[in-house]
């Protein structure tokens, strides 16, 4: 039953994360909040139930298991309804509303889950007449491994995440009922009745369509596509067709003005127009516009390899014989091609996420340049700023401009529907209208009657005059553009960077207060939790940069992490003799190995390895690194039981709270502000300091 609980909670965690991203819109800020709240409330649930004694453990476990089986569906429905009432469809809610919604959606599930762990620890301790918190921890992790693998398998079916809940519901019901029946609990018939009621409701109420209708009121849903990375909905409203990804508007199928601008301003510089690569954004009509050029060969990079025909048929021109469709992501776009291009057009969204930010980093521009002709061009855009650049917008434009200048000799900015950056190693002179006329290309918006080239040139010069020349460069290891995009988003809702620093200060203060009140073993477990959660995020981000869509592998990577925890727990039980020396050694080992993700990222960038081998290497690295916090938990558990009276389940609560602090502080503060390497250094030095402290305590 403990394994079953871990299995269910792993699936629930991933699916609730996916649901909240769809409901609230998602970037790493949202991921950090979700995971930190999840772990914090779970730890809180364990801590609170420790205070409750003299209860019938089996009966409460059953009640909790039944609730965990049915709550997620109802919370997701409630979340969609509440958002529909307070937030305009297709827009990002403000930070405070996001914060409170995530809190409300996760609090019931996590408190119950944390309390259930305490009950399982009591149950196993009573069963074997010895302290067995570590065994509950290990068995829970084994179930989580299976859950992560099953999620990955189910997501390859390209089905809605709600349907996964529905698929696993009967299995959850059978496991719970078997457990109830075995222990002859008084709640068997109550549980059976509740499951039957839930079964009837879930299977006959068409929940996915209800949720879609809540998300897009007054709009007709004309197509749906579900992939491991994203849910796509195409709606029609007053003869306009809109595309939404994970609940957020990404493009209109009638976005003709911007499509004409990005294509013709990019290609009017190119001396030759034989081969062009267009990366992403096929639904906005970019292929249709490129096909106006005779004898132009187009390579269209579709960033989501799991798209079905419902979405692909909306990419106008995709079936033309001059269009080669390539399903690739990450740096493989540039590594796995033998062609040389006259122009590469990044038709991607603003860097709202670290995933989107990867298209705006120097590493990607260098990759593009490696397959570009000497006089070729690269174009990419940021959101339009109108006539005024705010402080954050100016910083973003300056970072992108200076990053492009690191790779190319010349960079121009054209203030159009968006602000288009065009970069090349030769001078960029644009004779747009004469060029279009010479090729007999007919346009509706890019013409002398609609487009004022004099005004564009004038505003372009003003923009370039405002560019700050000494800003940071945007790289994978230092995602500066993403950090300022977060600040830009916060400023739209009357928040500024002081809001981020205030959160950071509160977290640091809370961590210090907790540390002062805890013994050395609790400190060890809390630091391990902070380090492991931060490290798992760094691995996820590194993999996403290298290979692209993270949701296609998140189940496997989380399963590998939980498998590592399990191995660490059982290795510590069978091999390590618990001592402060061994605990110090484990933290020192963490310090040594923590730089491996950066090393693996560089190796995979240099060596053109296959996707399969890359997945194996990242999974194996995750498993190896996760064994250390697992071993730390078990070793601290044994030392605490031997030296300090009382239950060791509070170590689990402390680890979860430490992991929550790590997820929140590292993802939201450290990585955006000081970068990946700086974050790794802080995690490593913290473990080195604790190792030295434990060593000193032994003397």
JOGICOR-V22395 format. One record per residue. N is the residue number from 0. RES is the residue in one letter. PSI is psi as a letter, one per 20 degrees, with the letter a starting at -180 (999 if undefined). OMEGA is omega in whole degrees, -180 to 180 (NA if undefined). Layout:
n=N res=RES psi=PSI omega=OMEGA
n=N res=RES psi=PSI omega=OMEGA
//
This chain:
n=0 res=X psi=h omega=178
n=1 res=X psi=g omega=177
n=2 res=X psi=g omega=180
n=3 res=X psi=h omega=179
n=4 res=X psi=g omega=177
n=5 res=X psi=h omega=177
n=6 res=X psi=g omega=-178
n=7 res=X psi=g omega=-176
n=8 res=X psi=h omega=175
n=9 res=X psi=g omega=177
n=10 res=X psi=g omega=-179
n=11 res=X psi=g omega=-179
n=12 res=X psi=g omega=-178
n=13 res=X psi=g omega=-177
n=14 res=X psi=h omega=176
n=15 res=X psi=h omega=176
n=16 res=X psi=g omega=179
n=17 res=X psi=g omega=-179
n=18 res=X psi=g omega=-179
n=19 res=X psi=h omega=176
n=20 res=X psi=g omega=179
n=21 res=X psi=g omega=-178
n=22 res=X psi=g omega=-169
n=23 res=X psi=i omega=-171
n=24 res=X psi=q omega=-170
n=25 res=X psi=p omega=161
n=26 res=X psi=a omega=-177
n=27 res=X psi=h omega=174
n=28 res=X psi=g omega=179
n=29 res=X psi=g omega=178
n=30 res=X psi=g omega=-180
n=31 res=X psi=g omega=179
n=32 res=X psi=g omega=-178
n=33 res=X psi=g omega=-176
n=34 res=X psi=h omega=179
n=35 res=X psi=g omega=176
n=36 res=X psi=g omega=-179
n=37 res=X psi=g omega=-177
n=38 res=X psi=h omega=180
n=39 res=X psi=g omega=-178
n=40 res=X psi=h omega=176
n=41 res=X psi=g omega=176
n=42 res=X psi=h omega=178
n=43 res=X psi=h omega=178
n=44 res=X psi=g omega=177
n=45 res=X psi=g omega=-179
n=46 res=X psi=g omega=-178
n=47 res=X psi=g omega=-177
n=48 res=X psi=h omega=175
n=49 res=X psi=h omega=-178
n=50 res=X psi=i omega=-176
n=51 res=X psi=p omega=-180
n=52 res=X psi=r omega=176
n=53 res=X psi=l omega=176
n=54 res=X psi=q omega=178
n=55 res=X psi=o omega=-171
n=56 res=X psi=g omega=-176
n=57 res=X psi=g omega=-177
n=58 res=X psi=g omega=-179
n=59 res=X psi=h omega=176
n=60 res=X psi=g omega=-179
n=61 res=X psi=g omega=179
n=62 res=X psi=g omega=180
n=63 res=X psi=g omega=-178
n=64 res=X psi=g omega=177
n=65 res=X psi=g omega=-180
n=66 res=X psi=g omega=180
n=67 res=X psi=h omega=-180
n=68 res=X psi=h omega=-172
n=69 res=X psi=h omega=-175
n=70 res=X psi=g omega=-174
n=71 res=X psi=g omega=-178
n=72 res=X psi=g omega=-177
n=73 res=X psi=h omega=178
n=74 res=X psi=h omega=178
n=75 res=X psi=g omega=176
n=76 res=X psi=g omega=-180
n=77 res=X psi=g omega=180
n=78 res=X psi=g omega=178
n=79 res=X psi=g omega=-179
n=80 res=X psi=g omega=-178
n=81 res=X psi=g omega=179
n=82 res=X psi=h omega=-180
n=83 res=X psi=h omega=-180
n=84 res=X psi=h omega=-170
n=85 res=X psi=i omega=-174
n=86 res=X psi=p omega=178
n=87 res=X psi=p omega=-179
n=88 res=X psi=p omega=177
n=89 res=X psi=j omega=-180
n=90 res=X psi=r omega=178
n=91 res=X psi=p omega=175
n=92 res=X psi=r omega=-180
n=93 res=X psi=r omega=-174
n=94 res=X psi=h omega=-178
n=95 res=X psi=g omega=178
n=96 res=X psi=g omega=178
n=97 res=X psi=g omega=-179
n=98 res=X psi=g omega=-177
n=99 res=X psi=h omega=180
n=100 res=X psi=g omega=179
n=101 res=X psi=g omega=178
n=102 res=X psi=g omega=-178
n=103 res=X psi=h omega=-179
n=104 res=X psi=h omega=-175
n=105 res=X psi=h omega=-173
n=106 res=X psi=g omega=-178
n=107 res=X psi=g omega=-177
n=108 res=X psi=g omega=-173
n=109 res=X psi=h omega=177
n=110 res=X psi=g omega=179
n=111 res=X psi=g omega=-180
n=112 res=X psi=g omega=179
n=113 res=X psi=g omega=177
n=114 res=X psi=h omega=-180
n=115 res=X psi=h omega=177
n=116 res=X psi=g omega=177
n=117 res=X psi=g omega=-180
n=118 res=X psi=h omega=178
n=119 res=X psi=g omega=179
n=120 res=X psi=g omega=177
n=121 res=X psi=g omega=-177
n=122 res=X psi=g omega=-179
n=123 res=X psi=h omega=177
n=124 res=X psi=g omega=179
n=125 res=X psi=h omega=-177
n=126 res=X psi=g omega=-177
n=127 res=X psi=j omega=176
n=128 res=X psi=k omega=174
n=129 res=X psi=q omega=-178
n=130 res=X psi=p omega=-173
n=131 res=X psi=k omega=177
n=132 res=X psi=g omega=-179
n=133 res=X psi=h omega=-180
n=134 res=X psi=g omega=176
n=135 res=X psi=g omega=178
n=136 res=X psi=g omega=-178
n=137 res=X psi=g omega=180
n=138 res=X psi=h omega=177
n=139 res=X psi=g omega=180
n=140 res=X psi=h omega=178
n=141 res=X psi=g omega=177
n=142 res=X psi=h omega=180
n=143 res=X psi=h omega=178
n=144 res=X psi=g omega=-180
n=145 res=X psi=g omega=179
n=146 res=X psi=g omega=179
n=147 res=X psi=g omega=179
n=148 res=X psi=g omega=180
n=149 res=X psi=h omega=178
n=150 res=X psi=g omega=-179
n=151 res=X psi=g omega=179
n=152 res=X psi=g omega=-178
n=153 res=X psi=h omega=-178
n=154 res=X psi=h omega=177
n=155 res=X psi=i omega=178
n=156 res=X psi=i omega=-179
n=157 res=X psi=l omega=178
n=158 res=X psi=q omega=180
n=159 res=X psi=q omega=-178
n=160 res=X psi=h omega=177
n=161 res=X psi=h omega=179
n=162 res=X psi=h omega=177
n=163 res=X psi=g omega=173
n=164 res=X psi=g omega=-177
n=165 res=X psi=h omega=180
n=166 res=X psi=g omega=-176
n=167 res=X psi=i omega=-175
n=168 res=X psi=g omega=180
n=169 res=X psi=h omega=179
n=170 res=X psi=g omega=176
n=171 res=X psi=g omega=-179
n=172 res=X psi=g omega=-179
n=173 res=X psi=g omega=179
n=174 res=X psi=g omega=-179
n=175 res=X psi=g omega=-179
n=176 res=X psi=h omega=177
n=177 res=X psi=g omega=178
n=178 res=X psi=g omega=180
n=179 res=X psi=g omega=-177
n=180 res=X psi=h omega=-178
n=181 res=X psi=g omega=-178
n=182 res=X psi=j omega=173
n=183 res=X psi=l omega=-179
n=184 res=X psi=q omega=178
n=185 res=X psi=i omega=-175
n=186 res=X psi=j omega=-175
n=187 res=X psi=g omega=-177
n=188 res=X psi=h omega=175
n=189 res=X psi=g omega=180
n=190 res=X psi=g omega=-179
n=191 res=X psi=g omega=180
n=192 res=X psi=g omega=-179
n=193 res=X psi=g omega=180
n=194 res=X psi=h omega=179
n=195 res=X psi=g omega=178
n=196 res=X psi=g omega=179
n=197 res=X psi=h omega=179
n=198 res=X psi=g omega=-180
n=199 res=X psi=g omega=-179
n=200 res=X psi=g omega=-174
n=201 res=X psi=g omega=-173
n=202 res=X psi=i omega=-176
n=203 res=X psi=j omega=-177
n=204 res=X psi=j omega=176
n=205 res=X psi=l omega=-175
n=206 res=X psi=g omega=-180
n=207 res=X psi=g omega=179
n=208 res=X psi=h omega=177
n=209 res=X psi=g omega=180
n=210 res=X psi=g omega=178
n=211 res=X psi=g omega=179
n=212 res=X psi=h omega=176
n=213 res=X psi=h omega=-178
n=214 res=X psi=h omega=-174
n=215 res=X psi=m omega=180
n=216 res=X psi=q omega=177
n=217 res=X psi=j omega=177
n=218 res=X psi=q omega=178
n=219 res=X psi=p omega=179
n=220 res=X psi=o omega=-175
n=221 res=X psi=i omega=178
n=222 res=X psi=q omega=178
n=223 res=X psi=q omega=176
n=224 res=X psi=p omega=-178
n=225 res=X psi=p omega=-179
n=226 res=X psi=r omega=178
n=227 res=X psi=h omega=-177
n=228 res=X psi=h omega=-172
n=229 res=X psi=q omega=169
n=230 res=X psi=p omega=-180
n=231 res=X psi=p omega=175
n=232 res=X psi=p omega=176
n=233 res=X psi=p omega=-177
n=234 res=X psi=r omega=176
n=235 res=X psi=p omega=180
n=236 res=X psi=o omega=-180
n=237 res=X psi=l omega=176
n=238 res=X psi=j omega=175
n=239 res=X psi=p omega=180
n=240 res=X psi=p omega=-176
n=241 res=X psi=q omega=179
n=242 res=X psi=p omega=178
n=243 res=X psi=p omega=175
n=244 res=X psi=p omega=-177
n=245 res=X psi=l omega=175
n=246 res=X psi=i omega=-177
n=247 res=X psi=p omega=180
n=248 res=X psi=p omega=177
n=249 res=X psi=h omega=178
n=250 res=X psi=r omega=172
n=251 res=X psi=q omega=179
n=252 res=X psi=i omega=178
n=253 res=X psi=k omega=-177
n=254 res=X psi=l omega=-168
n=255 res=X psi=h omega=-177
n=256 res=X psi=g omega=-179
n=257 res=X psi=h omega=180
n=258 res=X psi=g omega=177
n=259 res=X psi=g omega=-177
n=260 res=X psi=g omega=-175
n=261 res=X psi=h omega=-179
n=262 res=X psi=g omega=-170
n=263 res=X psi=h omega=174
n=264 res=X psi=h omega=178
n=265 res=X psi=g omega=-173
n=266 res=X psi=i omega=-178
n=267 res=X psi=h omega=176
n=268 res=X psi=h omega=-171
n=269 res=X psi=p omega=180
n=270 res=X psi=h omega=177
n=271 res=X psi=q omega=-179
n=272 res=X psi=m omega=180
n=273 res=X psi=g omega=-178
n=274 res=X psi=p omega=178
n=275 res=X psi=p omega=174
n=276 res=X psi=p omega=176
n=277 res=X psi=p omega=-176
n=278 res=X psi=o omega=174
n=279 res=X psi=r omega=172
n=280 res=X psi=k omega=-176
n=281 res=X psi=h omega=-177
n=282 res=X psi=i omega=-180
n=283 res=X psi=j omega=173
n=284 res=X psi=j omega=-176
n=285 res=X psi=h omega=180
n=286 res=X psi=g omega=178
n=287 res=X psi=g omega=-178
n=288 res=X psi=h omega=179
n=289 res=X psi=h omega=-178
n=290 res=X psi=i omega=174
n=291 res=X psi=i omega=178
n=292 res=X psi=o omega=180
n=293 res=X psi=q omega=175
n=294 res=X psi=j omega=177
n=295 res=X psi=p omega=176
n=296 res=X psi=p omega=-172
n=297 res=X psi=p omega=171
n=298 res=X psi=o omega=-180
n=299 res=X psi=o omega=180
n=300 res=X psi=o omega=175
n=301 res=X psi=o omega=-172
n=302 res=X psi=i omega=180
n=303 res=X psi=o omega=-176
n=304 res=X psi=i omega=-175
n=305 res=X psi=j omega=-179
n=306 res=X psi=q omega=178
n=307 res=X psi=a omega=-176
n=308 res=X psi=h omega=179
n=309 res=X psi=h omega=179
n=310 res=X psi=g omega=-176
n=311 res=X psi=h omega=-180
n=312 res=X psi=i omega=178
n=313 res=X psi=i omega=178
n=314 res=X psi=n omega=-175
n=315 res=X psi=p omega=178
n=316 res=X psi=i omega=-174
n=317 res=X psi=h omega=-179
n=318 res=X psi=j omega=179
n=319 res=X psi=q omega=-177
n=320 res=X psi=i omega=179
n=321 res=X psi=j omega=-179
n=322 res=X psi=p omega=173
n=323 res=X psi=p omega=180
n=324 res=X psi=p omega=-179
n=325 res=X psi=p omega=177
n=326 res=X psi=n omega=180
n=327 res=X psi=r omega=179
n=328 res=X psi=r omega=178
n=329 res=X psi=a omega=-178
n=330 res=X psi=i omega=178
n=331 res=X psi=h omega=177
n=332 res=X psi=g omega=-174
n=333 res=X psi=h omega=-176
n=334 res=X psi=h omega=-170
n=335 res=X psi=l omega=175
n=336 res=X psi=q omega=177
n=337 res=X psi=i omega=-177
n=338 res=X psi=q omega=172
n=339 res=X psi=p omega=-169
n=340 res=X psi=q omega=174
n=341 res=X psi=h omega=180
n=342 res=X psi=q omega=174
n=343 res=X psi=o omega=-176
n=344 res=X psi=o omega=175
n=345 res=X psi=n omega=-178
n=346 res=X psi=m omega=-172
n=347 res=X psi=r omega=-178
n=348 res=X psi=r omega=176
n=349 res=X psi=q omega=-179
n=350 res=X psi=m omega=178
n=351 res=X psi=h omega=-179
n=352 res=X psi=r omega=174
n=353 res=X psi=h omega=177
n=354 res=X psi=g omega=179
n=355 res=X psi=h omega=-179
n=356 res=X psi=h omega=-176
n=357 res=X psi=h omega=178
n=358 res=X psi=i omega=-174
n=359 res=X psi=j omega=-176
n=360 res=X psi=q omega=-178
n=361 res=X psi=h omega=-180
n=362 res=X psi=g omega=-180
n=363 res=X psi=h omega=179
n=364 res=X psi=h omega=176
n=365 res=X psi=h omega=177
n=366 res=X psi=g omega=178
n=367 res=X psi=g omega=-178
n=368 res=X psi=h omega=-177
n=369 res=X psi=h omega=179
n=370 res=X psi=k omega=-177
n=371 res=X psi=q omega=174
n=372 res=X psi=r omega=-176
n=373 res=X psi=h omega=-179
n=374 res=X psi=j omega=-178
n=375 res=X psi=r omega=-177
n=376 res=X psi=q omega=171
n=377 res=X psi=p omega=177
n=378 res=X psi=q omega=-180
n=379 res=X psi=q omega=-173
n=380 res=X psi=q omega=170
n=381 res=X psi=r omega=180
n=382 res=X psi=q omega=-180
n=383 res=X psi=q omega=179
n=384 res=X psi=j omega=-179
n=385 res=X psi=c omega=-177
n=386 res=X psi=i omega=-173
n=387 res=X psi=p omega=176
n=388 res=X psi=o omega=174
n=389 res=X psi=r omega=-178
n=390 res=X psi=g omega=-179
n=391 res=X psi=g omega=178
n=392 res=X psi=g omega=178
n=393 res=X psi=g omega=179
n=394 res=X psi=g omega=180
n=395 res=X psi=g omega=-179
n=396 res=X psi=h omega=180
n=397 res=X psi=g omega=180
n=398 res=X psi=g omega=-180
n=399 res=X psi=g omega=179
n=400 res=X psi=g omega=-178
n=401 res=X psi=h omega=176
n=402 res=X psi=g omega=176
n=403 res=X psi=h omega=180
n=404 res=X psi=h omega=176
n=405 res=X psi=h omega=-177
n=406 res=X psi=h omega=-175
n=407 res=X psi=q omega=-177
n=408 res=X psi=h omega=-175
n=409 res=X psi=p omega=178
n=410 res=X psi=p omega=175
n=411 res=X psi=q omega=177
n=412 res=X psi=p omega=179
n=413 res=X psi=o omega=179
n=414 res=X psi=n omega=-178
n=415 res=X psi=b omega=174
n=416 res=X psi=h omega=165
n=417 res=X psi=r omega=177
n=418 res=X psi=o omega=-174
n=419 res=X psi=p omega=176
n=420 res=X psi=p omega=177
n=421 res=X psi=p omega=-175
n=422 res=X psi=q omega=180
n=423 res=X psi=r omega=174
n=424 res=X psi=j omega=173
n=425 res=X psi=r omega=-175
n=426 res=X psi=p omega=-177
n=427 res=X psi=n omega=175
n=428 res=X psi=p omega=-176
n=429 res=X psi=o omega=172
n=430 res=X psi=m omega=-164
n=431 res=X psi=g omega=-172
n=432 res=X psi=h omega=177
n=433 res=X psi=h omega=179
n=434 res=X psi=g omega=180
n=435 res=X psi=h omega=-180
n=436 res=X psi=h omega=-179
n=437 res=X psi=h omega=-179
n=438 res=X psi=j omega=-180
n=439 res=X psi=k omega=178
n=440 res=X psi=p omega=-178
n=441 res=X psi=p omega=179
n=442 res=X psi=q omega=-179
n=443 res=X psi=h omega=-174
n=444 res=X psi=h omega=-180
n=445 res=X psi=n omega=179
n=446 res=X psi=r omega=-175
n=447 res=X psi=h omega=-177
n=448 res=X psi=h omega=-177
n=449 res=X psi=h omega=-175
n=450 res=X psi=o omega=-180
n=451 res=X psi=n omega=-176
n=452 res=X psi=h omega=179
n=453 res=X psi=g omega=179
n=454 res=X psi=g omega=179
n=455 res=X psi=g omega=179
n=456 res=X psi=g omega=180
n=457 res=X psi=g omega=-179
n=458 res=X psi=h omega=176
n=459 res=X psi=g omega=178
n=460 res=X psi=h omega=177
n=461 res=X psi=g omega=179
n=462 res=X psi=g omega=-177
n=463 res=X psi=h omega=177
n=464 res=X psi=h omega=-179
n=465 res=X psi=i omega=-177
n=466 res=X psi=p omega=177
n=467 res=X psi=p omega=-170
n=468 res=X psi=i omega=-173
n=469 res=X psi=k omega=178
n=470 res=X psi=r omega=176
n=471 res=X psi=q omega=174
n=472 res=X psi=q omega=180
n=473 res=X psi=o omega=180
n=474 res=X psi=r omega=177
n=475 res=X psi=g omega=-176
n=476 res=X psi=h omega=178
n=477 res=X psi=n omega=-175
n=478 res=X psi=m omega=-174
n=479 res=X psi=h omega=-179
n=480 res=X psi=g omega=177
n=481 res=X psi=g omega=179
n=482 res=X psi=g omega=-179
n=483 res=X psi=h omega=173
n=484 res=X psi=h omega=175
n=485 res=X psi=g omega=178
n=486 res=X psi=h omega=179
n=487 res=X psi=g omega=178
n=488 res=X psi=g omega=179
n=489 res=X psi=h omega=-178
n=490 res=X psi=h omega=178
n=491 res=X psi=h omega=-180
n=492 res=X psi=k omega=177
n=493 res=X psi=k omega=171
n=494 res=X psi=q omega=175
n=495 res=X psi=a omega=-176
n=496 res=X psi=i omega=177
n=497 res=X psi=h omega=177
n=498 res=X psi=g omega=179
n=499 res=X psi=g omega=-178
n=500 res=X psi=h omega=177
n=501 res=X psi=g omega=177
n=502 res=X psi=g omega=179
n=503 res=X psi=g omega=180
n=504 res=X psi=g omega=179
n=505 res=X psi=g omega=-180
n=506 res=X psi=g omega=179
n=507 res=X psi=g omega=179
n=508 res=X psi=g omega=180
n=509 res=X psi=g omega=180
n=510 res=X psi=g omega=-180
n=511 res=X psi=g omega=180
n=512 res=X psi=g omega=178
n=513 res=X psi=g omega=-177
n=514 res=X psi=h omega=-179
n=515 res=X psi=h omega=-174
n=516 res=X psi=i omega=-173
n=517 res=X psi=q omega=174
n=518 res=X psi=r omega=-173
n=519 res=X psi=h omega=-179
n=520 res=X psi=h omega=177
n=521 res=X psi=h omega=177
n=522 res=X psi=g omega=-179
n=523 res=X psi=g omega=-178
n=524 res=X psi=h omega=-180
n=525 res=X psi=g omega=177
n=526 res=X psi=h omega=177
n=527 res=X psi=g omega=178
n=528 res=X psi=g omega=178
n=529 res=X psi=g omega=-177
n=530 res=X psi=g omega=-175
n=531 res=X psi=h omega=179
n=532 res=X psi=g omega=177
n=533 res=X psi=g omega=-180
n=534 res=X psi=h omega=180
n=535 res=X psi=h omega=177
n=536 res=X psi=g omega=-180
n=537 res=X psi=g omega=178
n=538 res=X psi=g omega=179
n=539 res=X psi=g omega=-179
n=540 res=X psi=g omega=180
n=541 res=X psi=g omega=179
n=542 res=X psi=g omega=-179
n=543 res=X psi=g omega=178
n=544 res=X psi=g omega=-176
n=545 res=X psi=g omega=-169
n=546 res=X psi=i omega=177
n=547 res=X psi=d omega=-170
n=548 res=X psi=o omega=-176
n=549 res=X psi=h omega=-176
n=550 res=X psi=i omega=177
n=551 res=X psi=i omega=-178
n=552 res=X psi=i omega=-173
n=553 res=X psi=h omega=179
n=554 res=X psi=g omega=180
n=555 res=X psi=g omega=-179
n=556 res=X psi=g omega=177
n=557 res=X psi=h omega=176
n=558 res=X psi=g omega=178
n=559 res=X psi=h omega=179
n=560 res=X psi=g omega=180
n=561 res=X psi=h omega=176
n=562 res=X psi=h omega=177
n=563 res=X psi=g omega=176
n=564 res=X psi=g omega=-179
n=565 res=X psi=g omega=179
n=566 res=X psi=g omega=179
n=567 res=X psi=g omega=179
n=568 res=X psi=g omega=-175
n=569 res=X psi=h omega=174
n=570 res=X psi=g omega=178
n=571 res=X psi=h omega=179
n=572 res=X psi=g omega=-172
n=573 res=X psi=h omega=-171
n=574 res=X psi=g omega=-174
n=575 res=X psi=p omega=170
n=576 res=X psi=o omega=-172
n=577 res=X psi=p omega=175
n=578 res=X psi=r omega=178
n=579 res=X psi=h omega=178
n=580 res=X psi=g omega=179
n=581 res=X psi=h omega=179
n=582 res=X psi=g omega=177
n=583 res=X psi=g omega=180
n=584 res=X psi=h omega=180
n=585 res=X psi=g omega=178
n=586 res=X psi=h omega=177
n=587 res=X psi=h omega=177
n=588 res=X psi=h omega=176
n=589 res=X psi=g omega=179
n=590 res=X psi=g omega=-178
n=591 res=X psi=g omega=-171
n=592 res=X psi=i omega=-171
n=593 res=X psi=i omega=-179
n=594 res=X psi=i omega=-177
n=595 res=X psi=h omega=179
n=596 res=X psi=g omega=179
n=597 res=X psi=g omega=178
n=598 res=X psi=g omega=180
n=599 res=X psi=h omega=179
n=600 res=X psi=g omega=179
n=601 res=X psi=h omega=180
n=602 res=X psi=g omega=-180
n=603 res=X psi=h omega=176
n=604 res=X psi=h omega=-178
n=605 res=X psi=g omega=-178
n=606 res=X psi=p omega=-179
n=607 res=X psi=m omega=-177
n=608 res=X psi=r omega=-178
n=609 res=X psi=r omega=179
n=610 res=X psi=g omega=-180
n=611 res=X psi=g omega=179
n=612 res=X psi=h omega=177
n=613 res=X psi=g omega=179
n=614 res=X psi=g omega=179
n=615 res=X psi=g omega=-178
n=616 res=X psi=g omega=-180
n=617 res=X psi=h omega=178
n=618 res=X psi=g omega=-179
n=619 res=X psi=g omega=178
n=620 res=X psi=g omega=178
n=621 res=X psi=g omega=-180
n=622 res=X psi=g omega=-178
n=623 res=X psi=g omega=-177
n=624 res=X psi=h omega=-178
n=625 res=X psi=i omega=178
n=626 res=X psi=h omega=-176
n=627 res=X psi=g omega=177
n=628 res=X psi=h omega=176
n=629 res=X psi=g omega=179
n=630 res=X psi=h omega=177
n=631 res=X psi=g omega=180
n=632 res=X psi=g omega=-178
n=633 res=X psi=g omega=-179
n=634 res=X psi=g omega=178
n=635 res=X psi=h omega=179
n=636 res=X psi=g omega=-179
n=637 res=X psi=g omega=180
n=638 res=X psi=h omega=-179
n=639 res=X psi=g omega=180
n=640 res=X psi=h omega=-178
n=641 res=X psi=h omega=-172
n=642 res=X psi=h omega=-174
n=643 res=X psi=p omega=180
n=644 res=X psi=q omega=176
n=645 res=X psi=r omega=-177
n=646 res=X psi=q omega=178
n=647 res=X psi=j omega=-179
n=648 res=X psi=h omega=178
n=649 res=X psi=h omega=174
n=650 res=X psi=h omega=177
n=651 res=X psi=g omega=178
n=652 res=X psi=g omega=-179
n=653 res=X psi=g omega=178
n=654 res=X psi=g omega=-179
n=655 res=X psi=g omega=179
n=656 res=X psi=h omega=175
n=657 res=X psi=g omega=177
n=658 res=X psi=h omega=178
n=659 res=X psi=g omega=179
n=660 res=X psi=g omega=179
n=661 res=X psi=g omega=-180
n=662 res=X psi=g omega=-176
n=663 res=X psi=g omega=-173
n=664 res=X psi=g omega=-175
n=665 res=X psi=g omega=-176
n=666 res=X psi=g omega=-172
n=667 res=X psi=h omega=-176
n=668 res=X psi=f omega=-167
n=669 res=X psi=g omega=-176
n=670 res=X psi=g omega=178
n=671 res=X psi=h omega=-173
n=672 res=X psi=g omega=-175
n=673 res=X psi=i omega=176
n=674 res=X psi=r omega=-176
n=675 res=X psi=g omega=-177
n=676 res=X psi=g omega=178
n=677 res=X psi=h omega=178
n=678 res=X psi=g omega=179
n=679 res=X psi=g omega=179
n=680 res=X psi=g omega=180
n=681 res=X psi=g omega=178
n=682 res=X psi=g omega=-179
n=683 res=X psi=g omega=-179
n=684 res=X psi=h omega=178
n=685 res=X psi=g omega=178
n=686 res=X psi=h omega=177
n=687 res=X psi=g omega=179
n=688 res=X psi=g omega=180
n=689 res=X psi=h omega=177
n=690 res=X psi=g omega=178
n=691 res=X psi=h omega=180
n=692 res=X psi=g omega=179
n=693 res=X psi=h omega=178
n=694 res=X psi=g omega=179
n=695 res=X psi=h omega=180
n=696 res=X psi=h omega=-179
n=697 res=X psi=i omega=-175
n=698 res=X psi=999 omega=NA
//
